[in-house]
Amino acid sequence: MVLNPLEQLVLTLRELYEGYGYTRFPMRRFEEYQLYLENKSFLTSERVLSFTDVSGKLMALKPDVTLSIVKHAKPERQGVEKLYYHESVYRVSPTDHQFTEISQIGVESLGEIDSYGACEVVRLAIESLERIGLPYVLDMSHMGLAGGLMEDAGMTVPQREEAFALIRQKNSHELKSALTKWQIAPLYGERIAQLPDLCGEVETTLVRAAELAVGPEMKKAVSELSRVYGSLCTLGLEKHIRLDFSIANDLDYYNGLVFKGYVEGAPRAVLSGGQYDRLMRKLGKAGDGLGFALYLDELTRVIIKPGAYDADVLALYGAQDDPAKVLKGVEDLRRSGLRVLASPSQSPNARVKQTLRFSDDGFQEVSKNA
């Protein structure tokens, strides 16, 4: 069987994750709708496909994998539970704004997430991008810097939500106006206003971040980023890492490292991850949580080229030809290692390297594509 590049990528990633002790997590396509209703701010979109099952219970096609994994995880655990998945989720497409099935693969680490555990997950995220075979970069951040600043500034939950939205948009002008309107103390307001533009090469950006850190949570965030970066440098991965403090997830769920991965040619992030200890607590689970998802649909357009062939050979035959002889001719071509599309007529949408036509002497070449 000949696999396309995306299928080959999935196989190599499964081998990668299993090589680090991650086991595949099986799951259903749907969950109770209440799970998503209660955690809608964790989702990338509040719109969820729902239906009523035979018992009258409201269900939903899952828009997120992490929520399902955490929901079904054991309440208590010792050590670390390492899982990976290859699943589809159902979300509104960012391009045509219609519900679509999105294939993704990723890992989740649940339990005692120490420094090594955090480095391992980030390492796997980088290696996942590496396996795609295109130039890539991983942007990292830490929720503790922005979260610590906003908490120490006494900002309300609505204010924090609006500030995070403006930070994600890199909208410095509106952010400064909002901070002034809310009368945030200059010690914190001036620092928060710098977050949308706090990005770039790691060592320089870490210095700038350290200058903004005025409380223990903020200093801890800088320290953790520095430690993870230093560990990855020992593997020679520093050229693939940047810092970007405009990456900001919901503080009700995320509390530590957050990151996004990009590859050349893809218009949006193809990988997203982070630490979600607060989600674990909210769903009554012990331990920490850290993971990421690689969005395979975002990769389709960049690793499966439009010119890729559906088959090596288009084998044409006529209604008058003996089916047994045609079948033998096709089998002869297959035994030579070719992918063969047998058809009684030209297939205008078929992408093939070569077109053959059946005759008494077997299949003969009609045309050959470049």
N, C-alpha and C positions, 0 to 999 in steps of 0.2 A: 504494500500500500504506500502510495506517495502522499506525504503530508505537505500542506501548504506552510509557509513560514510561521503563521500564527499558531497552528497546531504543533509545530516543532518547538516553538517557544514555550507553550504550555507544558510539554513533556519535559523539557530541560529545566523548567522552574520547579516542577513537581520533584524531580530528582534532586535539585538543589535544596529544597526545603526538607525533604526526607533525610538528606545527608546531614542536616543539623538537628535531627530528632523530632521534627514536626510531623504529626500524624493527621491524616485527612479527616475533616469534620463533616459528616453527612447531615443534610438538613432538608426540610420540606420547602416547597415553593411558596407557602403561605403561612401566616401567623394570625393570631387574633388581632383585630383592628385596634383594640384598646391599647396594645403595646405601643403602636405608633402614635396614637392620639396623645398618650401621656408623655411621649418623648419626641414630639414633633420638631423641637428646636435642634435635636441632634441630627436630623435629616437634612439633606441638601435641598429638598423641596417638601413643602407641607402637603402637596397633592399626592394621594395614595389611591391605587386601584383597589376597590373593596367589593365584596360580594357577600351574600347570605348563604350559608351552607344548609344542608338538609335538616339540621336541628334548629335552624333559625338564628344561629350565632353569626355575628358580623365578622367576617374574615378579610384579610388583605393580602394581595400578592406582595411579597417582601420587597421593600425599596432599599433595604440595607441589610448587610450580612452581620456586622458586628453586634447589632442589637439582638439578633437571633442567637448568636453564639453565647453572648453573656446571659441571656435569659435562660438558656438550657444548660449553662455551666453549673457544676456542683457548687452549692452555697459555701462549703468549706473545702480547703485543699491544703496540702503540704507541698512545699517546693514550687515548681513551675509547671504549668500545663501548656504545652506548645502545640498549636493547631495550625493547619493550613486548609484552604478551601479553593474550589473552582466552581463558581456558581453564577447564576444570572439574577439580576435585580431588575425592578420595573420602576422606571422614573420618567419624568418629563424631560425630553431631549432639550439641550440648551440651544439647538439650532432651529428645529421646526416646532418646538413647544408642544409636541404630541408625546403621549406615553410610548415608551420604547423598551425593549428588552436589552439590557446591558450586561455583557459578560465580563466577569472580573475574577482575578485570582489574587490571593493574598495570605498573610499569616497573622495570627493573634497569639500573644504570649500572656498568660494569665497566672497570677500568683505573686511570688516574691521577685519583683523586677529590680535587680540591683544594677550597679554600673555596667557589669559585663552584659547583663540581659539587655539593657538599653542599647549598648554598642552593637550587640549581635543583630537586633532587629533593624537598626539603621544600616548595618553592614549588608544584610539581606536585601534591603530596599535598593541600595546602590548596586549590588550584584544583579538584582532583577533588571535594573535599567541597563546594566552592562550587557546582559544577555540579548537585549533587543538588537544590538549591533549598530546603533546610530550614536552620534555625539549626544551627550546627555549631561544634566546637572541636577543635583539635589539641593533644594533650598531648605534650610533649617531655621527654626525659631524656638522659642520657649514661652509658654503662657505665663510663666511666673513674672516676667518683666512688666508686661502691660497690665496683667492682673494685679500685681503688687502695687503698681503706681495708682491704679484706679481705686483699689481698696483703701490704701492709705489716704487718698484724696477725699474719701467719703462719698464717692459717686454712687448714685442710686442704680438699681438694676436697669431701668429704662435708659438712663444716661450711658451706662457701660455698653449696652447693646447698640445704641446709636453710635457711640465712639468706635466700637469694634467694626461696625459696618463701614464707617468712613476710613478707618485704617486699612481695611481690606481693599477698599477702592483707591487707596493712596491719595485720598482727597485731603491734602494738608490744609487748604484754605478753609473749607467748610468745618473741618475739625477744630481749627483755631477759633473760628467764630462760635462754635458750640461750646467750647471750653470757657470762653469769655462770658457767654450768655448764662452758663451754669455757675459762674463765679468760682471756678476752681482755683485754689491757691496757686500762685505762680510757681512755687517750688515743684508742684506736680504737673500743673497745666503745661508749662514750658517743656517738660520732659515728654509728656504724652504726645504733644504736638510734633515731636521729632520722629515718632515711631513709623509713620508711613514712608519716610525716606531713609530709615535706618536699615540699609541693605548693602551688600557688596562682598568683597573679599573678606574671608573669615577673620584673620588676625586683626586687621584694621577695624572692622566692625565690632569685634569683641571689645576693643579698647574703648570705642565710643559708647557701647552698651554699659560697660563698667562705670563710665562717667555719669550715666543716668541713674544707676542703681543706688538708691538712698536708704533702702530697707533690707532686712534679712531675706525676705522672699525673692527680691530682685537680685540680690547678690548671689543667692543660691542658684538662680536661673543662669546667670552668667557663668558661674562655676561649673554647672552641669554641662552646658554647651562647650565650654573649654575642655572639659575632661573627655567628652565624646569625640570632639574634633581631634584632640591629641592622640587618642587611641586609633582613630581611623588614619591619621597621618603615618603611624607605624606600618600600615599596610600599603602606603603609597597612594591613598585615595584623595588626598587634599585638593587636587586639581579639579575634582568633580563636585566639590562642596562650596556652597555660598550660604551666607546668613541673610535672612529677609524677615524683619520683624513686622511686616505687614501681613504675614500669615497669622491669622487669629481665628481660633475656633470658639465654640460656646463654652464659657467658663463654668456653666452648670455641669459640664461633662468632662472637659479637658483641663489638665492641670500641669503638664510638663512639656516634654519635647513634642513639637509638631513639625511636619515637613511635607514638601511637595516635590515631585520629580517631573522633569521635562526632557523631551527628546527632540532633536532637530526635525522639523517638518510638521509637528503636531501643534495645532493652534492653542491647545489648553494643556493643563497638567495631565499627565498620564498615570501618575501615582500620587496617593495622598495617605498620610498616616499621622499617628500621634498617640499620646498617653492619655487614657480615659479612666483614671482611678475613680473619679466622681460618678461616672456611669455605673461602675461596679457597685459602689455604695448604694446608689439609687435603686438598683435592682436587687439589693440584698445579698451581694456576693462578697466574699472575703478576698483580700489580695488586691493587686494592682492589675492594670490592663494596658497593653501596648501592642500596636499592630499597624498594618498598612494594606491598601488594596491597589492593585495594578489594573487599570481600566483597559481591557483588551480591545474594546470597540474603538477607542481613541487611536489605537495602533493600526487598525485595519488599513487605513488610507496611506500609512507611511511605510509599512513593511510588506504589504501585498500590493505590488505594483500593478497598474492598470493593464500593462502588457503581458502579464503572466498568462501562461497557456493552460487551458482546461484539459488538453490532451496532446500527446505528441503527434497522433495521426488521426485524421478523419478518413475512415474507410467507407467509401461509397459503394453501393451495390444496387442492382435493378430488380424489379419485380419478377423478371424472367430467370434470374440467377438461382441456382440450386442452394437452398438454405444450408444444407449440410456442407457444401463446398465453401460457402461464405464463412460459416462457423469455423471450419478448419483453417481458412486463411487468416481469420481474426486471431485464432489461437496461436498460429505460427508467429504472428506479429507480437503477441503478448509474451511468448516464450523468449523472444529476443530482448525483452525488457521494456517494450514500448507501452505507453498508455494509449488505448485505442477507443475511439468513439465511432462505432458502426452506425450508419444511417442510410436510408434509401434516397436521401436528397441532401443538398447543401444545407448546412445550418448557419444562417447568417450571424447568429450571436455567438457561435462557438469559436474559441480562440485556440487554434491548432498550429503546430509547426509545419505540418505537411499534409497534403490531401492525396489519397490514393483511390483508384477505382478498380473494382473487381473485374477480372477477365478469366478466360479459360486457363491462363497461365498463373493465376493468382492475382494479388493486388499490385497494380502498377502506378507509379507516381504520375500525378496530374499537375500538381503545383507545389511550390515550397515557399514558405514565408521566411522573411528575414529574421 
